[in-house]
Amino acid sequence: MNRSTNQSWKQDSSAGINMLPVSIDGYIRLSFAKLQAISLVHLISGLDGNPPTVTPSAAIATEITGYTEWVNTSIPTITIGWDWQMNAVHNHILPRRINEPRSNIMLIDSTGRDIGPMKTMIMLEALIDELDWPIVVRNHIDIRYGK
């Protein structure tokens, strides 16, 4: 489906932003500019449960990986999730995004046509990388798993 159909705008009085209905294919279609105007909040983050399967006979680098999910605070719910890996950065351990984001968003161009999943993913990556998410996720992990 390349063309957005039945995309009537509604005003969300509580948030003061224009809202789009969920399309028949499950996507929420909006422009990147509209997406940037929406506040995303942290929903949950967690550690992956992948313990080492082999006991090494020498030292090996370990990986701490996990996931995070962010949402908007109005209806319909926009959700963006991604995987991360802990890295040491300037004597601090912070998560770094790995893999592509998962989302129910399909970005559209100025004519209302889908820009496609690949371009949407690239734009979502840019949006994620602008968020101050590493500190939020690290604090949540510290609290959730008892630093």
Beta strands, then each sheet from edge to edge (+ up, - down):
strand 1: 10-12
strand 2: 17-19
strand 3: 28-30
strand 4: 41-47
strand 5: 65-71
strand 6: 79-89
strand 7: 92-103
strand 8: 105-107
sheet 1: 1+ 2-
sheet 2: 3+ 8+
sheet 3: 4+ 5- 6+ 7-
end
